[in-house]
Amino acid sequence: MKIKNIVYSLFLSFFFVNGFAQKTILSKAEKEYNSYAFVDAITNYEKVAEKGYQDEKMFQKLGNAYYFKAELPQSLKWYDQLFSSYPDQEAEYFYRYSQALKSSGNYVKADQMLEQFVLKTKKDKRAELFSENRTYLEEIKANSNRYEVVDAEVNSEFSDYGSAFLGTKLVFASARDTGGVSKKVFKWTNKSFTNLYWAEIKPDGGMGKPERFERKINSKFNESTPVFTQDGKTMYFTRNNFLEGKRGRDTNKITLLKLYKAVLNNDGQWVDVKELPFNSNNYSVAHPALSIDEKTLYFASDMPGTFGQSDLFKVKINEDGTYGSPENLGSQINTEGRETFPFISSDNDLYFASDGRPGLGGLDVFVAKIEKDGSFYNIQNLGEPINSTEDDFAYIINTKNRNGFFSSNRERGKGYDDIYRFVENEKLTCDAILTGIVTDFDSKQILIGAKVTLFDNDFKPLQVTQTDANGRYKFPVDCGKSYYIRGEKEEYQTKEDFVRTNFYSKNKEYPLVLERRLKPISVGTDLAKVLDIPIIYFDLDKSFIRKDAAFELSKILAVMQEHPGLKIEVRSHTDSRQSAKYNQKLSDRRAKATVAWLIENGINSVRLSGKGFGESQLVNQCADGVKCTEEEHQANRRSEFIIVSMQ
């Protein structure tokens, strides 16, 4: 018995100690996760998970830690376990899970997760973009196979990414050996901090040996993603919050990213390193790009006003070297995901990376046309082989020879991130068709020979056509662009509409409905509907004519004055509030008030009659006991003008 008790006690002690150890490891992992030390957090979480411990929060954070490290195949393992054991998750986890599934090529299940994401969120740009373009894989396929891609021959076994042109040189970030036994590492990835390097771009496309960039630019923390003015004398670049030996931190003691500027002196040295004035210790500003005229600086940031995890912004560079206020590029470009690594080509195209738009997985590279007013249209995924199932970003191109570089952490690379060289053999275009049928408002019949005119966003006429034998018009247009369209036909009122073509879809269907100037009327016709006169409203529990109603009644008055043989019956209706008896009396008073107004304005009383219908003929569902808005109730407080006789 004593031996049995001893064994039992040892058994309890083992589980007590083991449970205590698990809690200690989990506590440590939690602390590391919250300080963005994802590699260390993963190590400790996985120690506990390997012993069979299951916990929703642990699976979430393991999936997230790999997700934030851009290691999507590894995140998939933990998101799989999360959804297998705890399927009821917040919307964001459905989106992350879909991205992780794409890394394994499982687009069917990834799209199923996106469908759930759409159901769980109401006002998310990512959900909207997916809902509008569920055939995105077909369109990406159509955009693919336009590039030849090879290794850039500058990569190390570490991380190499974020390149820029400087004359005949390529400048890029690299985490290759920074020297010293105790080299610093970035806690997020446990990789060495990056410095800038450069390599000669040979005439045949080959690359020279990479060399460390200017010493005064490189610090003991991260430098990356430079951009240079066309004269090669000014550079903007990204660096951790570090200047003149001083390291800045946010309120959580995290050193974030900032943008810096340097100039080239007469001795060929980069000097006068200054941080840009819209930086902050409390948010990151990174990855600069310059407009063609070099008067606008584009960048990525999570500053206040950001839609998602990071957005693209722009800021004006003034003549005196000062800067305007940063402007978010808006919902045309940005989503609740990550938009980052902008680049402006000499064609005035904006290239950027995003994981918030329909893509192949992780960050994909997209291109958008820039309008004269700074807005964007024709946003397209570049397709394979530029994009893959993992992160693809930092795309730059020389538009003269269509050669360029981009970065990716795709499989079979040499390091964590690698730089790839490409040749674009075919430029990406999106030739959409704006088409539709023109019909008669009343008869619904097609209108043959109607004139249709297409205008640009500034109302400048672009094209004119006539509807064919099927009542159809057709215009070639650009994807994702704004237009105005005008429909005209003899005996019909001209109609103009604003139209925006889809960002992805090659076709936009937009029907036009034209109304006759003179409409046929007969006994039983409601004059208000024929003349397209809005319903005459009354205030709640009131029977006097409102000022706005009097304005509309004057149109009825004009018709009756023009056609003296016309007789009408005014039919008044109420909403369902109050009792049926009360509403019947109220509607009678309203009908009499309407008739009285017409008589006071010169219509003979013999041509008018009035009748109240109370709440017996509601135009919507707002009956007794049904909860409705004030606008819905108001729709029932109306008058109709029914023709009872014509002479």
Secondary structure in CASP SS format (residue, H / E / C, confidence):
PFRMAT SS
TARGET T0000
AUTHOR 0000-0000-0000
METHOD secondary structure of the structure
MODEL  1
M C 1.00
K H 1.00
I H 1.00
K H 1.00
N H 1.00
I H 1.00
V H 1.00
Y H 1.00
S H 1.00
L H 1.00
F H 1.00
L H 1.00
S H 1.00
F H 1.00
F H 1.00
F H 1.00
V H 1.00
N H 1.00
G H 1.00
F H 1.00
A H 1.00
Q H 1.00
K H 1.00
T H 1.00
I H 1.00
L H 1.00
S H 1.00
K H 1.00
A H 1.00
E H 1.00
K H 1.00
E H 1.00
Y H 1.00
N H 1.00
S C 1.00
Y C 1.00
A C 1.00
F H 1.00
V H 1.00
D H 1.00
A H 1.00
I H 1.00
T H 1.00
N H 1.00
Y H 1.00
E H 1.00
K H 1.00
V H 1.00
A H 1.00
E C 1.00
K C 1.00
G C 1.00
Y C 1.00
Q C 1.00
D C 1.00
E H 1.00
K H 1.00
M H 1.00
F H 1.00
Q H 1.00
K H 1.00
L H 1.00
G H 1.00
N H 1.00
A H 1.00
Y H 1.00
Y H 1.00
F H 1.00
K C 1.00
A C 1.00
E C 1.00
L H 1.00
P H 1.00
Q H 1.00
S H 1.00
L H 1.00
K H 1.00
W H 1.00
Y H 1.00
D H 1.00
Q H 1.00
L H 1.00
F H 1.00
S H 1.00
S H 1.00
Y C 1.00
P C 1.00
D C 1.00
Q C 1.00
E C 1.00
A H 1.00
E H 1.00
Y H 1.00
F H 1.00
Y H 1.00
R H 1.00
Y H 1.00
S H 1.00
Q H 1.00
A H 1.00
L H 1.00
K H 1.00
S H 1.00
S C 1.00
G C 1.00
N C 1.00
Y H 1.00
V H 1.00
K H 1.00
A H 1.00
D H 1.00
Q H 1.00
M H 1.00
L H 1.00
E H 1.00
Q H 1.00
F H 1.00
V H 1.00
L H 1.00
K H 1.00
T C 1.00
K C 1.00
K C 1.00
D C 1.00
K H 1.00
R H 1.00
A H 1.00
E H 1.00
L H 1.00
F H 1.00
S H 1.00
E H 1.00
N C 1.00
R C 1.00
T C 1.00
Y H 1.00
L H 1.00
E H 1.00
E H 1.00
I H 1.00
K H 1.00
A H 1.00
N H 1.00
S C 1.00
N C 1.00
R C 1.00
Y E 1.00
E E 1.00
V E 1.00
V E 1.00
D E 1.00
A C 1.00
E C 1.00
V C 1.00
N C 1.00
S C 1.00
E C 1.00
F C 1.00
S C 1.00
D E 1.00
Y E 1.00
G E 1.00
S E 1.00
A E 1.00
F E 1.00
L E 1.00
G C 1.00
T C 1.00
K E 1.00
L E 1.00
V E 1.00
F E 1.00
A E 1.00
S E 1.00
A C 1.00
R C 1.00
D C 1.00
T C 1.00
G C 1.00
G C 1.00
V C 1.00
S C 1.00
K C 1.00
K C 1.00
V E 1.00
F E 1.00
K C 1.00
W C 1.00
T C 1.00
N C 1.00
K E 1.00
S E 1.00
F C 1.00
T C 1.00
N E 1.00
L E 1.00
Y E 1.00
W E 1.00
A E 1.00
E E 1.00
I E 1.00
K C 1.00
P C 1.00
D C 1.00
G C 1.00
G C 1.00
M E 1.00
G C 1.00
K C 1.00
P C 1.00
E E 1.00
R E 1.00
F C 1.00
E C 1.00
R C 1.00
K C 1.00
I C 1.00
N C 1.00
S C 1.00
K C 1.00
F C 1.00
N C 1.00
E E 1.00
S E 1.00
T E 1.00
P E 1.00
V E 1.00
F E 1.00
T C 1.00
Q C 1.00
D C 1.00
G C 1.00
K C 1.00
T E 1.00
M E 1.00
Y E 1.00
F E 1.00
T E 1.00
R E 1.00
N E 1.00
N C 1.00
F E 1.00
L E 1.00
E C 1.00
G C 1.00
K E 1.00
R E 1.00
G C 1.00
R C 1.00
D C 1.00
T C 1.00
N C 1.00
K C 1.00
I C 1.00
T C 1.00
L C 1.00
L E 1.00
K E 1.00
L E 1.00
Y E 1.00
K E 1.00
A E 1.00
V E 1.00
L E 1.00
N C 1.00
N C 1.00
D C 1.00
G C 1.00
Q C 1.00
W E 1.00
V E 1.00
D E 1.00
V E 1.00
K E 1.00
E E 1.00
L C 1.00
P C 1.00
F C 1.00
N C 1.00
S E 1.00
N C 1.00
N C 1.00
Y E 1.00
S C 1.00
V E 1.00
A E 1.00
H E 1.00
P E 1.00
A E 1.00
L E 1.00
S C 1.00
I C 1.00
D C 1.00
E C 1.00
K C 1.00
T E 1.00
L E 1.00
Y E 1.00
F E 1.00
A E 1.00
S E 1.00
D C 1.00
M C 1.00
P C 1.00
G C 1.00
T C 1.00
F C 1.00
G C 1.00
Q C 1.00
S E 1.00
D E 1.00
L E 1.00
F E 1.00
K E 1.00
V E 1.00
K E 1.00
I E 1.00
N C 1.00
E C 1.00
D C 1.00
G C 1.00
T C 1.00
Y E 1.00
G C 1.00
S C 1.00
P C 1.00
E E 1.00
N E 1.00
L C 1.00
G C 1.00
S C 1.00
Q C 1.00
I C 1.00
N C 1.00
T C 1.00
E C 1.00
G C 1.00
R E 1.00
E E 1.00
T E 1.00
F E 1.00
P E 1.00
F E 1.00
I E 1.00
S C 1.00
S C 1.00
D C 1.00
N C 1.00
D E 1.00
L E 1.00
Y E 1.00
F E 1.00
A E 1.00
S E 1.00
D C 1.00
G C 1.00
R C 1.00
P C 1.00
G C 1.00
L C 1.00
G C 1.00
G C 1.00
L C 1.00
D E 1.00
V E 1.00
F E 1.00
V E 1.00
A E 1.00
K E 1.00
I E 1.00
E C 1.00
K C 1.00
D C 1.00
G C 1.00
S C 1.00
F E 1.00
Y E 1.00
N E 1.00
I E 1.00
Q E 1.00
N E 1.00
L C 1.00
G C 1.00
E C 1.00
P C 1.00
I C 1.00
N C 1.00
S C 1.00
T C 1.00
E C 1.00
D C 1.00
D E 1.00
F E 1.00
A E 1.00
Y E 1.00
I E 1.00
I E 1.00
N E 1.00
T C 1.00
K C 1.00
N C 1.00
R C 1.00
N E 1.00
G E 1.00
F E 1.00
F E 1.00
S E 1.00
S E 1.00
N C 1.00
R C 1.00
E C 1.00
R C 1.00
G C 1.00
K C 1.00
G C 1.00
Y C 1.00
D C 1.00
D E 1.00
I E 1.00
Y E 1.00
R E 1.00
F E 1.00
V E 1.00
E E 1.00
N C 1.00
E C 1.00
K C 1.00
L C 1.00
T C 1.00
C C 1.00
D E 1.00
A E 1.00
I E 1.00
L E 1.00
T E 1.00
G E 1.00
I E 1.00
V E 1.00
T E 1.00
D E 1.00
F C 1.00
D C 1.00
S C 1.00
K C 1.00
Q C 1.00
I E 1.00
L C 1.00
I C 1.00
G C 1.00
A C 1.00
K E 1.00
V E 1.00
T E 1.00
L E 1.00
F E 1.00
D C 1.00
N C 1.00
D C 1.00
F C 1.00
K C 1.00
P E 1.00
L E 1.00
Q E 1.00
V E 1.00
T E 1.00
Q E 1.00
T C 1.00
D C 1.00
A C 1.00
N C 1.00
G C 1.00
R E 1.00
Y E 1.00
K E 1.00
F E 1.00
P E 1.00
V E 1.00
D E 1.00
C C 1.00
G C 1.00
K C 1.00
S E 1.00
Y E 1.00
Y E 1.00
I E 1.00
R E 1.00
G E 1.00
E E 1.00
K C 1.00
E C 1.00
E C 1.00
Y E 1.00
Q C 1.00
T C 1.00
K E 1.00
E E 1.00
D E 1.00
F E 1.00
V E 1.00
R E 1.00
T C 1.00
N C 1.00
F C 1.00
Y C 1.00
S C 1.00
K C 1.00
N E 1.00
K E 1.00
E E 1.00
Y C 1.00
P C 1.00
L E 1.00
V E 1.00
L E 1.00
E C 1.00
R E 1.00
R C 1.00
L C 1.00
K C 1.00
P C 1.00
I C 1.00
S C 1.00
V C 1.00
G C 1.00
T C 1.00
D E 1.00
L H 1.00
A H 1.00
K H 1.00
V H 1.00
L C 1.00
D C 1.00
I C 1.00
P C 1.00
I C 1.00
I C 1.00
Y C 1.00
F C 1.00
D C 1.00
L C 1.00
D C 1.00
K C 1.00
S C 1.00
F C 1.00
I C 1.00
R C 1.00
K H 1.00
D H 1.00
A H 1.00
A H 1.00
F H 1.00
E H 1.00
L H 1.00
S H 1.00
K H 1.00
I H 1.00
L H 1.00
A H 1.00
V H 1.00
M H 1.00
Q H 1.00
E H 1.00
H C 1.00
P C 1.00
G C 1.00
L C 1.00
K E 1.00
I E 1.00
E E 1.00
V E 1.00
R E 1.00
S E 1.00
H E 1.00
T C 1.00
D C 1.00
S C 1.00
R C 1.00
Q C 1.00
S C 1.00
A H 1.00
K H 1.00
Y H 1.00
N H 1.00
Q H 1.00
K H 1.00
L H 1.00
S H 1.00
D H 1.00
R H 1.00
R H 1.00
A H 1.00
K H 1.00
A H 1.00
T H 1.00
V H 1.00
A H 1.00
W H 1.00
L H 1.00
I H 1.00
E H 1.00
N C 1.00
G C 1.00
I C 1.00
N C 1.00
S H 1.00
V H 1.00
R H 1.00
L E 1.00
S E 1.00
G E 1.00
K E 1.00
G E 1.00
F C 1.00
G C 1.00
E C 1.00
S C 1.00
Q C 1.00
L C 1.00
V C 1.00
N C 1.00
Q C 1.00
C C 1.00
A C 1.00
D C 1.00
G C 1.00
V C 1.00
K C 1.00
C C 1.00
T C 1.00
E H 1.00
E H 1.00
E H 1.00
H H 1.00
Q H 1.00
A C 1.00
N C 1.00
R C 1.00
R E 1.00
S E 1.00
E E 1.00
F E 1.00
I E 1.00
I E 1.00
V E 1.00
S E 1.00
M C 1.00
Q C 1.00
END
